[in-house]
């Protein structure tokens, strides 16, 4: 298992958090997702075969911006 924390822009409410969490939970191998619009983070716990790029791509696909760096 690994844990990835990604900074995300555009989450402004609980609905945004739910949207991100539901989308990422659909990725095979993702075990847990905790999105927090207050600090703009998404914490993903997954198996090792899930890549960080796949997670970031899914976040972008649903309309949010991933902060790099």
N, CA, C and O atoms as a Tripos MOL2 file, in Angstrom:
@<TRIPOS>MOLECULE
protein
  276   275    69     0     0
PROTEIN
NO_CHARGES

@<TRIPOS>ATOM
      1 N           0.8470   -1.1880    0.0000 N.3       1 UNK1
      2 CA          0.0000    0.0000    0.0000 C.3       1 UNK1
      3 C           0.8840    1.2410    0.0000 C.2       1 UNK1
      4 O           1.9800    1.2600    0.5620 O.2       1 UNK1
      5 N           0.3700    2.2620   -0.6450 N.am      2 UNK2
      6 CA          1.0720    3.5430   -0.6320 C.3       2 UNK2
      7 C           0.0560    4.6590   -0.4580 C.2       2 UNK2
      8 O          -1.1260    4.5060   -0.7660 O.2       2 UNK2
      9 N           0.5470    5.7830    0.0430 N.am      3 UNK3
     10 CA         -0.3000    6.9450    0.2530 C.3       3 UNK3
     11 C           0.2510    8.1070   -0.5580 C.2       3 UNK3
     12 O           1.4420    8.4130   -0.5020 O.2       3 UNK3
     13 N          -0.6330    8.7460   -1.3100 N.am      4 UNK4
     14 CA         -0.2580    9.8760   -2.1530 C.3       4 UNK4
     15 C          -1.1010   11.0660   -1.7260 C.2       4 UNK4
     16 O          -2.3120   10.9410   -1.5440 O.2       4 UNK4
     17 N          -0.4610   12.2230   -1.5640 N.am      5 UNK5
     18 CA         -1.1910   13.4520   -1.2680 C.3       5 UNK5
     19 C          -0.9980   14.3930   -2.4560 C.2       5 UNK5
     20 O           0.1290   14.6840   -2.8570 O.2       5 UNK5
     21 N          -2.1130   14.8620   -3.0070 N.am      6 UNK6
     22 CA         -2.0930   15.7190   -4.1860 C.3       6 UNK6
     23 C          -2.7940   17.0280   -3.8480 C.2       6 UNK6
     24 O          -3.8690   17.0270   -3.2480 O.2       6 UNK6
     25 N          -2.1790   18.1450   -4.2350 N.am      7 UNK7
     26 CA         -2.7990   19.4550   -4.0620 C.3       7 UNK7
     27 C          -3.7160   19.7040   -5.2520 C.2       7 UNK7
     28 O          -3.3190   19.5260   -6.4030 O.2       7 UNK7
     29 N          -4.9540   20.1210   -4.9590 N.am      8 UNK8
     30 CA         -5.9590   20.3090   -6.0000 C.3       8 UNK8
     31 C          -6.5950   21.6920   -5.8490 C.2       8 UNK8
     32 O          -6.9590   22.1020   -4.7470 O.2       8 UNK8
     33 N          -6.7230   22.4000   -6.9670 N.am      9 UNK9
     34 CA         -7.4120   23.6840   -6.9790 C.3       9 UNK9
     35 C          -8.8070   23.5030   -7.5540 C.2       9 UNK9
     36 O          -9.0260   22.6920   -8.4540 O.2       9 UNK9
     37 N          -9.7480   24.2750   -7.0170 N.am     10 UNK10
     38 CA        -11.0990   24.2600   -7.5640 C.3      10 UNK10
     39 C         -12.1330   23.5840   -6.6950 C.2      10 UNK10
     40 O         -13.3300   23.7020   -6.9560 O.2      10 UNK10
     41 N         -11.6930   22.8690   -5.6540 N.am     11 UNK11
     42 CA        -12.6630   22.2690   -4.7360 C.3      11 UNK11
     43 C         -13.1160   23.3580   -3.7680 C.2      11 UNK11
     44 O         -12.3030   23.9200   -3.0330 O.2      11 UNK11
     45 N         -14.4100   23.6520   -3.7680 N.am     12 UNK12
     46 CA        -14.8990   24.7480   -2.9280 C.3      12 UNK12
     47 C         -15.9620   24.3180   -1.9150 C.2      12 UNK12
     48 O         -16.3910   25.1300   -1.0960 O.2      12 UNK12
     49 N         -16.3910   23.0570   -1.9590 N.am     13 UNK13
     50 CA        -17.4750   22.6310   -1.0690 C.3      13 UNK13
     51 C         -17.4310   21.1210   -0.8670 C.2      13 UNK13
     52 O         -16.6160   20.4170   -1.4630 O.2      13 UNK13
     53 N         -18.3270   20.6470   -0.0120 N.am     14 UNK14
     54 CA        -18.4180   19.2040    0.2410 C.3      14 UNK14
     55 C         -18.8070   18.4330   -1.0130 C.2      14 UNK14
     56 O         -18.3800   17.2940   -1.1990 O.2      14 UNK14
     57 N         -19.6140   19.0450   -1.8730 N.am     15 UNK15
     58 CA        -19.9970   18.4030   -3.1240 C.3      15 UNK15
     59 C         -18.7880   18.1390   -4.0130 C.2      15 UNK15
     60 O         -18.6930   17.0970   -4.6620 O.2      15 UNK15
     61 N         -17.8620   19.1030   -4.0320 N.am     16 UNK16
     62 CA        -16.6180   18.9170   -4.8020 C.3      16 UNK16
     63 C         -15.8070   17.7560   -4.2190 C.2      16 UNK16
     64 O         -15.2730   16.9250   -4.9530 O.2      16 UNK16
     65 N         -15.7270   17.7200   -2.9120 N.am     17 UNK17
     66 CA        -15.0040   16.6280   -2.2570 C.3      17 UNK17
     67 C         -15.6040   15.2800   -2.6510 C.2      17 UNK17
     68 O         -14.8780   14.3520   -3.0060 O.2      17 UNK17
     69 N         -16.9240   15.1790   -2.5880 N.am     18 UNK18
     70 CA        -17.6010   13.9300   -2.9390 C.3      18 UNK18
     71 C         -17.3570   13.5420   -4.3840 C.2      18 UNK18
     72 O         -17.1490   12.3670   -4.6880 O.2      18 UNK18
     73 N         -17.3810   14.5210   -5.2740 N.am     19 UNK19
     74 CA        -17.1460   14.2520   -6.6940 C.3      19 UNK19
     75 C         -15.7570   13.6600   -6.9190 C.2      19 UNK19
     76 O         -15.6020   12.6820   -7.6500 O.2      19 UNK19
     77 N         -14.7440   14.2630   -6.2800 N.am     20 UNK20
     78 CA        -13.3750   13.7690   -6.4070 C.3      20 UNK20
     79 C         -13.2590   12.3700   -5.7910 C.2      20 UNK20
     80 O         -12.6900   11.4610   -6.3960 O.2      20 UNK20
     81 N         -13.7980   12.2110   -4.5960 N.am     21 UNK21
     82 CA        -13.6970   10.9170   -3.9190 C.3      21 UNK21
     83 C         -14.3590    9.8120   -4.7300 C.2      21 UNK21
     84 O         -13.7820    8.7360   -4.8890 O.2      21 UNK21
     85 N         -15.5500   10.0590   -5.2420 N.am     22 UNK22
     86 CA        -16.2600    9.0370   -6.0120 C.3      22 UNK22
     87 C         -15.5230    8.6850   -7.2970 C.2      22 UNK22
     88 O         -15.4490    7.5140   -7.6700 O.2      22 UNK22
     89 N         -14.9790    9.6900   -7.9760 N.am     23 UNK23
     90 CA        -14.2510    9.4310   -9.2230 C.3      23 UNK23
     91 C         -13.0000    8.5970   -8.9680 C.2      23 UNK23
     92 O         -12.7140    7.6610   -9.7140 O.2      23 UNK23
     93 N         -12.2530    8.9370   -7.9140 N.am     24 UNK24
     94 CA        -11.0040    8.2250   -7.6520 C.3      24 UNK24
     95 C         -11.2330    6.8260   -7.1040 C.2      24 UNK24
     96 O         -10.4240    5.9280   -7.3400 O.2      24 UNK24
     97 N         -12.3210    6.6310   -6.3780 N.am     25 UNK25
     98 CA        -12.6200    5.2920   -5.8560 C.3      25 UNK25
     99 C         -12.9290    4.3100   -6.9810 C.2      25 UNK25
    100 O         -12.8580    3.0970   -6.7820 O.2      25 UNK25
    101 N         -13.2710    4.8260   -8.1590 N.am     26 UNK26
    102 CA        -13.5430    3.9570   -9.3080 C.3      26 UNK26
    103 C         -12.2820    3.4450   -9.9830 C.2      26 UNK26
    104 O         -12.3600    2.5750  -10.8500 O.2      26 UNK26
    105 N         -11.1170    3.9690   -9.6020 N.am     27 UNK27
    106 CA         -9.8550    3.4790  -10.1610 C.3      27 UNK27
    107 C          -9.5140    2.1620   -9.4760 C.2      27 UNK27
    108 O          -9.4710    2.0800   -8.2490 O.2      27 UNK27
    109 N          -9.2750    1.1390  -10.2790 N.am     28 UNK28
    110 CA         -8.9350   -0.1720   -9.7440 C.3      28 UNK28
    111 C          -7.6590   -0.0860   -8.9110 C.2      28 UNK28
    112 O          -6.6290    0.3820   -9.3960 O.2      28 UNK28
    113 N          -7.7250   -0.5340   -7.6660 N.am     29 UNK29
    114 CA         -6.5600   -0.5170   -6.7830 C.3      29 UNK29
    115 C          -6.6010    0.5920   -5.7460 C.2      29 UNK29
    116 O          -5.8240    0.5660   -4.7910 O.2      29 UNK29
    117 N          -7.4940    1.5710   -5.9130 N.am     30 UNK30
    118 CA         -7.6280    2.6380   -4.9270 C.3      30 UNK30
    119 C          -8.4550    2.1100   -3.7600 C.2      30 UNK30
    120 O          -9.5720    1.6270   -3.9430 O.2      30 UNK30
    121 N          -7.8950    2.2070   -2.5670 N.am     31 UNK31
    122 CA         -8.5440    1.6760   -1.3700 C.3      31 UNK31
    123 C          -9.3330    2.7470   -0.6250 C.2      31 UNK31
    124 O         -10.4490    2.4930   -0.1710 O.2      31 UNK31
    125 N          -8.7560    3.9500   -0.4940 N.am     32 UNK32
    126 CA         -9.3990    5.0100    0.2830 C.3      32 UNK32
    127 C          -9.0320    6.3620   -0.3140 C.2      32 UNK32
    128 O          -7.9130    6.5630   -0.7870 O.2      32 UNK32
    129 N          -9.9930    7.2870   -0.2860 N.am     33 UNK33
    130 CA         -9.7720    8.6510   -0.7690 C.3      33 UNK33
    131 C         -10.3580    9.6160    0.2460 C.2      33 UNK33
    132 O         -11.5030    9.4640    0.6730 O.2      33 UNK33
    133 N          -9.5680   10.6090    0.6300 N.am     34 UNK34
    134 CA        -10.0520   11.6730    1.5110 C.3      34 UNK34
    135 C          -9.7290   13.0020    0.8470 C.2      34 UNK34
    136 O          -8.5660   13.3930    0.7510 O.2      34 UNK34
    137 N         -10.7680   13.6920    0.3910 N.am     35 UNK35
    138 CA        -10.6000   15.0120   -0.2160 C.3      35 UNK35
    139 C         -10.9780   16.0680    0.8100 C.2      35 UNK35
    140 O         -11.9300   15.8920    1.5710 O.2      35 UNK35
    141 N         -10.2280   17.1690    0.8290 N.am     36 UNK36
    142 CA        -10.4860   18.2470    1.7850 C.3      36 UNK36
    143 C         -10.4500   19.5760    1.0370 C.2      36 UNK36
    144 O          -9.3810   20.0350    0.6330 O.2      36 UNK36
    145 N         -11.6190   20.1980    0.8530 N.am     37 UNK37
    146 CA        -11.6470   21.4590    0.1130 C.3      37 UNK37
    147 C         -11.0560   22.6130    0.9120 C.2      37 UNK37
    148 O         -10.6370   23.6100    0.3250 O.2      37 UNK37
    149 N         -11.0130   22.4990    2.2320 N.am     38 UNK38
    150 CA        -10.4680   23.5820    3.0560 C.3      38 UNK38
    151 C          -8.9690   23.7740    2.8540 C.2      38 UNK38
    152 O          -8.4920   24.9070    2.8030 O.2      38 UNK38
    153 N          -8.2280   22.6850    2.7390 N.am     39 UNK39
    154 CA         -6.7860   22.8230    2.5100 C.3      39 UNK39
    155 C          -6.3740   22.4180    1.0880 C.2      39 UNK39
    156 O          -5.1880   22.4360    0.7570 O.2      39 UNK39
    157 N          -7.3470   22.0560    0.2540 N.am     40 UNK40
    158 CA         -7.0680   21.7590   -1.1450 C.3      40 UNK40
    159 C          -6.2380   20.5130   -1.3690 C.2      40 UNK40
    160 O          -5.3940   20.4760   -2.2640 O.2      40 UNK40
    161 N          -6.4740   19.4900   -0.5570 N.am     41 UNK41
    162 CA         -5.7080   18.2600   -0.7350 C.3      41 UNK41
    163 C          -6.6110   17.0610   -0.9670 C.2      41 UNK41
    164 O          -7.7710   17.0270   -0.5550 O.2      41 UNK41
    165 N          -6.0310   16.0810   -1.6410 N.am     42 UNK42
    166 CA         -6.6630   14.7850   -1.8210 C.3      42 UNK42
    167 C          -5.6350   13.7470   -1.3930 C.2      42 UNK42
    168 O          -4.5300   13.6950   -1.9350 O.2      42 UNK42
    169 N          -6.0070   12.9160   -0.4110 N.am     43 UNK43
    170 CA         -5.1230   11.8620    0.0660 C.3      43 UNK43
    171 C          -5.6720   10.5360   -0.4250 C.2      43 UNK43
    172 O          -6.8210   10.1860   -0.1580 O.2      43 UNK43
    173 N          -4.8330    9.8010   -1.1490 N.am     44 UNK44
    174 CA         -5.2490    8.5340   -1.7570 C.3      44 UNK44
    175 C          -4.3960    7.4040   -1.2000 C.2      44 UNK44
    176 O          -3.1670    7.4720   -1.2230 O.2      44 UNK44
    177 N          -5.0500    6.3760   -0.7050 N.am     45 UNK45
    178 CA         -4.3730    5.1580   -0.2830 C.3      45 UNK45
    179 C          -4.6900    4.0950   -1.3250 C.2      45 UNK45
    180 O          -5.8520    3.8230   -1.6270 O.2      45 UNK45
    181 N          -3.6190    3.4910   -1.8750 N.am     46 UNK46
    182 CA         -3.8310    2.5500   -2.9720 C.3      46 UNK46
    183 C          -2.7870    1.4510   -2.9530 C.2      46 UNK46
    184 O          -1.8080    1.4950   -2.2080 O.2      46 UNK46
    185 N          -3.0340    0.4630   -3.8010 N.am     47 UNK47
    186 CA         -2.0400   -0.5760   -4.0130 C.3      47 UNK47
    187 C          -0.9210    0.0100   -4.8590 C.2      47 UNK47
    188 O          -1.0810    1.0740   -5.4580 O.2      47 UNK47
    189 N           0.1890   -0.6690   -4.9080 N.am     48 UNK48
    190 CA          1.3620   -0.1330   -5.5890 C.3      48 UNK48
    191 C           1.2110   -0.0070   -7.0980 C.2      48 UNK48
    192 O           1.9500    0.7480   -7.7300 O.2      48 UNK48
    193 N           0.2580   -0.7400   -7.6900 N.am     49 UNK49
    194 CA          0.1390   -0.6730   -9.1470 C.3      49 UNK49
    195 C          -0.6000    0.5650   -9.6530 C.2      49 UNK49
    196 O          -0.6320    0.8030  -10.8600 O.2      49 UNK49
    197 N          -1.1900    1.3540   -8.7630 N.am     50 UNK50
    198 CA         -1.8690    2.5870   -9.1690 C.3      50 UNK50
    199 C          -0.8270    3.6950   -9.2530 C.2      50 UNK50
    200 O          -0.1160    3.9620   -8.2840 O.2      50 UNK50
    201 N          -0.7380    4.3420  -10.4190 N.am     51 UNK51
    202 CA          0.2580    5.3980  -10.5720 C.3      51 UNK51
    203 C          -0.3150    6.7460  -10.1690 C.2      51 UNK51
    204 O          -1.5140    6.9920  -10.2980 O.2      51 UNK51
    205 N           0.5510    7.6060   -9.6850 N.am     52 UNK52
    206 CA          0.1580    8.9650   -9.3060 C.3      52 UNK52
    207 C          -0.3700    9.7130  -10.5320 C.2      52 UNK52
    208 O          -1.2900   10.5230  -10.4140 O.2      52 UNK52
    209 N           0.2020    9.4470  -11.6950 N.am     53 UNK53
    210 CA         -0.2610   10.1010  -12.9270 C.3      53 UNK53
    211 C          -1.6940    9.7240  -13.2760 C.2      53 UNK53
    212 O          -2.4540   10.5680  -13.7510 O.2      53 UNK53
    213 N          -2.0770    8.4660  -13.0470 N.am     54 UNK54
    214 CA         -3.4580    8.0400  -13.2970 C.3      54 UNK54
    215 C          -4.4310    8.7950  -12.3970 C.2      54 UNK54
    216 O          -5.5120    9.1940  -12.8310 O.2      54 UNK54
    217 N          -4.0390    8.9840  -11.1510 N.am     55 UNK55
    218 CA         -4.8790    9.7060  -10.2000 C.3      55 UNK55
    219 C          -5.0170   11.1660  -10.6210 C.2      55 UNK55
    220 O          -6.1190   11.7130  -10.6310 O.2      55 UNK55
    221 N          -3.9000   11.7890  -10.9660 N.am     56 UNK56
    222 CA         -3.9310   13.1930  -11.3930 C.3      56 UNK56
    223 C          -4.7590   13.3640  -12.6630 C.2      56 UNK56
    224 O          -5.5070   14.3340  -12.7890 O.2      56 UNK56
    225 N          -4.6320   12.4400  -13.5940 N.am     57 UNK57
    226 CA         -5.3930   12.5090  -14.8400 C.3      57 UNK57
    227 C          -6.8950   12.4420  -14.5660 C.2      57 UNK57
    228 O          -7.6670   13.1780  -15.1800 O.2      57 UNK57
    229 N          -7.3100   11.5730  -13.6590 N.am     58 UNK58
    230 CA         -8.7250   11.4490  -13.3160 C.3      58 UNK58
    231 C          -9.2370   12.7380  -12.6670 C.2      58 UNK58
    232 O         -10.3570   13.1660  -12.9460 O.2      58 UNK58
    233 N          -8.4300   13.3570  -11.8070 N.am     59 UNK59
    234 CA         -8.8180   14.6230  -11.1810 C.3      59 UNK59
    235 C          -9.0250   15.6920  -12.2450 C.2      59 UNK59
    236 O          -9.9960   16.4460  -12.1910 O.2      59 UNK59
    237 N          -8.1170   15.7580  -13.2080 N.am     60 UNK60
    238 CA         -8.2470   16.7330  -14.3050 C.3      60 UNK60
    239 C          -9.4670   16.4270  -15.1680 C.2      60 UNK60
    240 O         -10.1610   17.3420  -15.6120 O.2      60 UNK60
    241 N          -9.7290   15.1450  -15.4050 N.am     61 UNK61
    242 CA        -10.8630   14.7390  -16.2460 C.3      61 UNK61
    243 C         -12.2030   15.2160  -15.6930 C.2      61 UNK61
    244 O         -13.1300   15.4830  -16.4580 O.2      61 UNK61
    245 N         -12.3110   15.3240  -14.3700 N.am     62 UNK62
    246 CA        -13.5850   15.7540  -13.7900 C.3      62 UNK62
    247 C         -13.6220   17.2630  -13.5260 C.2      62 UNK62
    248 O         -14.5530   17.7610  -12.8930 O.2      62 UNK62
    249 N         -12.5990   17.9970  -14.0180 N.am     63 UNK63
    250 CA        -12.6760   19.4490  -14.0220 C.3      63 UNK63
    251 C         -11.9140   20.1990  -12.9480 C.2      63 UNK63
    252 O         -12.1350   21.3960  -12.7610 O.2      63 UNK63
    253 N         -11.0270   19.5280  -12.2410 N.am     64 UNK64
    254 CA        -10.2340   20.2070  -11.2230 C.3      64 UNK64
    255 C          -8.7870   20.3250  -11.6840 C.2      64 UNK64
    256 O          -8.3420   19.5800  -12.5570 O.2      64 UNK64
    257 N          -8.0580   21.2610  -11.0940 N.am     65 UNK65
    258 CA         -6.6760   21.5030  -11.4800 C.3      65 UNK65
    259 C          -5.7430   20.9160  -10.4260 C.2      65 UNK65
    260 O          -5.9200   21.1260   -9.2260 O.2      65 UNK65
    261 N          -4.7510   20.1810  -10.9010 N.am     66 UNK66
    262 CA         -3.7380   19.6060  -10.0150 C.3      66 UNK66
    263 C          -2.5840   20.5870   -9.9210 C.2      66 UNK66
    264 O          -2.0510   21.0340  -10.9370 O.2      66 UNK66
    265 N          -2.2000   20.9220   -8.6900 N.am     67 UNK67
    266 CA         -1.0650   21.8200   -8.4730 C.3      67 UNK67
    267 C           0.2060   20.9890   -8.4320 C.2      67 UNK67
    268 O           0.3450   20.1000   -7.5930 O.2      67 UNK67
    269 N           1.1110   21.2700   -9.3180 N.am     68 UNK68
    270 CA          2.3960   20.5420   -9.3560 C.3      68 UNK68
    271 C           3.4140   21.2770   -8.4980 C.2      68 UNK68
    272 O           3.4000   22.5030   -8.3810 O.2      68 UNK68
    273 N           4.3030   20.4790   -7.8990 N.am     69 UNK69
    274 CA          5.3950   21.0970   -7.1580 C.3      69 UNK69
    275 C           5.2290   21.2300   -5.7050 C.2      69 UNK69
    276 O           6.1180   21.7440   -5.0260 O.2      69 UNK69
@<TRIPOS>BOND
     1     1     2 1
     2     2     3 1
     3     3     4 2
     4     3     5 am
     5     5     6 1
     6     6     7 1
     7     7     8 2
     8     7     9 am
     9     9    10 1
    10    10    11 1
    11    11    12 2
    12    11    13 am
    13    13    14 1
    14    14    15 1
    15    15    16 2
    16    15    17 am
    17    17    18 1
    18    18    19 1
    19    19    20 2
    20    19    21 am
    21    21    22 1
    22    22    23 1
    23    23    24 2
    24    23    25 am
    25    25    26 1
    26    26    27 1
    27    27    28 2
    28    27    29 am
    29    29    30 1
    30    30    31 1
    31    31    32 2
    32    31    33 am
    33    33    34 1
    34    34    35 1
    35    35    36 2
    36    35    37 am
    37    37    38 1
    38    38    39 1
    39    39    40 2
    40    39    41 am
    41    41    42 1
    42    42    43 1
    43    43    44 2
    44    43    45 am
    45    45    46 1
    46    46    47 1
    47    47    48 2
    48    47    49 am
    49    49    50 1
    50    50    51 1
    51    51    52 2
    52    51    53 am
    53    53    54 1
    54    54    55 1
    55    55    56 2
    56    55    57 am
    57    57    58 1
    58    58    59 1
    59    59    60 2
    60    59    61 am
    61    61    62 1
    62    62    63 1
    63    63    64 2
    64    63    65 am
    65    65    66 1
    66    66    67 1
    67    67    68 2
    68    67    69 am
    69    69    70 1
    70    70    71 1
    71    71    72 2
    72    71    73 am
    73    73    74 1
    74    74    75 1
    75    75    76 2
    76    75    77 am
    77    77    78 1
    78    78    79 1
    79    79    80 2
    80    79    81 am
    81    81    82 1
    82    82    83 1
    83    83    84 2
    84    83    85 am
    85    85    86 1
    86    86    87 1
    87    87    88 2
    88    87    89 am
    89    89    90 1
    90    90    91 1
    91    91    92 2
    92    91    93 am
    93    93    94 1
    94    94    95 1
    95    95    96 2
    96    95    97 am
    97    97    98 1
    98    98    99 1
    99    99   100 2
   100    99   101 am
   101   101   102 1
   102   102   103 1
   103   103   104 2
   104   103   105 am
   105   105   106 1
   106   106   107 1
   107   107   108 2
   108   107   109 am
   109   109   110 1
   110   110   111 1
   111   111   112 2
   112   111   113 am
   113   113   114 1
   114   114   115 1
   115   115   116 2
   116   115   117 am
   117   117   118 1
   118   118   119 1
   119   119   120 2
   120   119   121 am
   121   121   122 1
   122   122   123 1
   123   123   124 2
   124   123   125 am
   125   125   126 1
   126   126   127 1
   127   127   128 2
   128   127   129 am
   129   129   130 1
   130   130   131 1
   131   131   132 2
   132   131   133 am
   133   133   134 1
   134   134   135 1
   135   135   136 2
   136   135   137 am
   137   137   138 1
   138   138   139 1
   139   139   140 2
   140   139   141 am
   141   141   142 1
   142   142   143 1
   143   143   144 2
   144   143   145 am
   145   145   146 1
   146   146   147 1
   147   147   148 2
   148   147   149 am
   149   149   150 1
   150   150   151 1
   151   151   152 2
   152   151   153 am
   153   153   154 1
   154   154   155 1
   155   155   156 2
   156   155   157 am
   157   157   158 1
   158   158   159 1
   159   159   160 2
   160   159   161 am
   161   161   162 1
   162   162   163 1
   163   163   164 2
   164   163   165 am
   165   165   166 1
   166   166   167 1
   167   167   168 2
   168   167   169 am
   169   169   170 1
   170   170   171 1
   171   171   172 2
   172   171   173 am
   173   173   174 1
   174   174   175 1
   175   175   176 2
   176   175   177 am
   177   177   178 1
   178   178   179 1
   179   179   180 2
   180   179   181 am
   181   181   182 1
   182   182   183 1
   183   183   184 2
   184   183   185 am
   185   185   186 1
   186   186   187 1
   187   187   188 2
   188   187   189 am
   189   189   190 1
   190   190   191 1
   191   191   192 2
   192   191   193 am
   193   193   194 1
   194   194   195 1
   195   195   196 2
   196   195   197 am
   197   197   198 1
   198   198   199 1
   199   199   200 2
   200   199   201 am
   201   201   202 1
   202   202   203 1
   203   203   204 2
   204   203   205 am
   205   205   206 1
   206   206   207 1
   207   207   208 2
   208   207   209 am
   209   209   210 1
   210   210   211 1
   211   211   212 2
   212   211   213 am
   213   213   214 1
   214   214   215 1
   215   215   216 2
   216   215   217 am
   217   217   218 1
   218   218   219 1
   219   219   220 2
   220   219   221 am
   221   221   222 1
   222   222   223 1
   223   223   224 2
   224   223   225 am
   225   225   226 1
   226   226   227 1
   227   227   228 2
   228   227   229 am
   229   229   230 1
   230   230   231 1
   231   231   232 2
   232   231   233 am
   233   233   234 1
   234   234   235 1
   235   235   236 2
   236   235   237 am
   237   237   238 1
   238   238   239 1
   239   239   240 2
   240   239   241 am
   241   241   242 1
   242   242   243 1
   243   243   244 2
   244   243   245 am
   245   245   246 1
   246   246   247 1
   247   247   248 2
   248   247   249 am
   249   249   250 1
   250   250   251 1
   251   251   252 2
   252   251   253 am
   253   253   254 1
   254   254   255 1
   255   255   256 2
   256   255   257 am
   257   257   258 1
   258   258   259 1
   259   259   260 2
   260   259   261 am
   261   261   262 1
   262   262   263 1
   263   263   264 2
   264   263   265 am
   265   265   266 1
   266   266   267 1
   267   267   268 2
   268   267   269 am
   269   269   270 1
   270   270   271 1
   271   271   272 2
   272   271   273 am
   273   273   274 1
   274   274   275 1
   275   275   276 2
@<TRIPOS>SUBSTRUCTURE
     1 UNK1         2 RESIDUE 1 A UNK
     2 UNK2         6 RESIDUE 1 A UNK
     3 UNK3        10 RESIDUE 1 A UNK
     4 UNK4        14 RESIDUE 1 A UNK
     5 UNK5        18 RESIDUE 1 A UNK
     6 UNK6        22 RESIDUE 1 A UNK
     7 UNK7        26 RESIDUE 1 A UNK
     8 UNK8        30 RESIDUE 1 A UNK
     9 UNK9        34 RESIDUE 1 A UNK
    10 UNK10       38 RESIDUE 1 A UNK
    11 UNK11       42 RESIDUE 1 A UNK
    12 UNK12       46 RESIDUE 1 A UNK
    13 UNK13       50 RESIDUE 1 A UNK
    14 UNK14       54 RESIDUE 1 A UNK
    15 UNK15       58 RESIDUE 1 A UNK
    16 UNK16       62 RESIDUE 1 A UNK
    17 UNK17       66 RESIDUE 1 A UNK
    18 UNK18       70 RESIDUE 1 A UNK
    19 UNK19       74 RESIDUE 1 A UNK
    20 UNK20       78 RESIDUE 1 A UNK
    21 UNK21       82 RESIDUE 1 A UNK
    22 UNK22       86 RESIDUE 1 A UNK
    23 UNK23       90 RESIDUE 1 A UNK
    24 UNK24       94 RESIDUE 1 A UNK
    25 UNK25       98 RESIDUE 1 A UNK
    26 UNK26      102 RESIDUE 1 A UNK
    27 UNK27      106 RESIDUE 1 A UNK
    28 UNK28      110 RESIDUE 1 A UNK
    29 UNK29      114 RESIDUE 1 A UNK
    30 UNK30      118 RESIDUE 1 A UNK
    31 UNK31      122 RESIDUE 1 A UNK
    32 UNK32      126 RESIDUE 1 A UNK
    33 UNK33      130 RESIDUE 1 A UNK
    34 UNK34      134 RESIDUE 1 A UNK
    35 UNK35      138 RESIDUE 1 A UNK
    36 UNK36      142 RESIDUE 1 A UNK
    37 UNK37      146 RESIDUE 1 A UNK
    38 UNK38      150 RESIDUE 1 A UNK
    39 UNK39      154 RESIDUE 1 A UNK
    40 UNK40      158 RESIDUE 1 A UNK
    41 UNK41      162 RESIDUE 1 A UNK
    42 UNK42      166 RESIDUE 1 A UNK
    43 UNK43      170 RESIDUE 1 A UNK
    44 UNK44      174 RESIDUE 1 A UNK
    45 UNK45      178 RESIDUE 1 A UNK
    46 UNK46      182 RESIDUE 1 A UNK
    47 UNK47      186 RESIDUE 1 A UNK
    48 UNK48      190 RESIDUE 1 A UNK
    49 UNK49      194 RESIDUE 1 A UNK
    50 UNK50      198 RESIDUE 1 A UNK
    51 UNK51      202 RESIDUE 1 A UNK
    52 UNK52      206 RESIDUE 1 A UNK
    53 UNK53      210 RESIDUE 1 A UNK
    54 UNK54      214 RESIDUE 1 A UNK
    55 UNK55      218 RESIDUE 1 A UNK
    56 UNK56      222 RESIDUE 1 A UNK
    57 UNK57      226 RESIDUE 1 A UNK
    58 UNK58      230 RESIDUE 1 A UNK
    59 UNK59      234 RESIDUE 1 A UNK
    60 UNK60      238 RESIDUE 1 A UNK
    61 UNK61      242 RESIDUE 1 A UNK
    62 UNK62      246 RESIDUE 1 A UNK
    63 UNK63      250 RESIDUE 1 A UNK
    64 UNK64      254 RESIDUE 1 A UNK
    65 UNK65      258 RESIDUE 1 A UNK
    66 UNK66      262 RESIDUE 1 A UNK
    67 UNK67      266 RESIDUE 1 A UNK
    68 UNK68      270 RESIDUE 1 A UNK
    69 UNK69      274 RESIDUE 1 A UNK
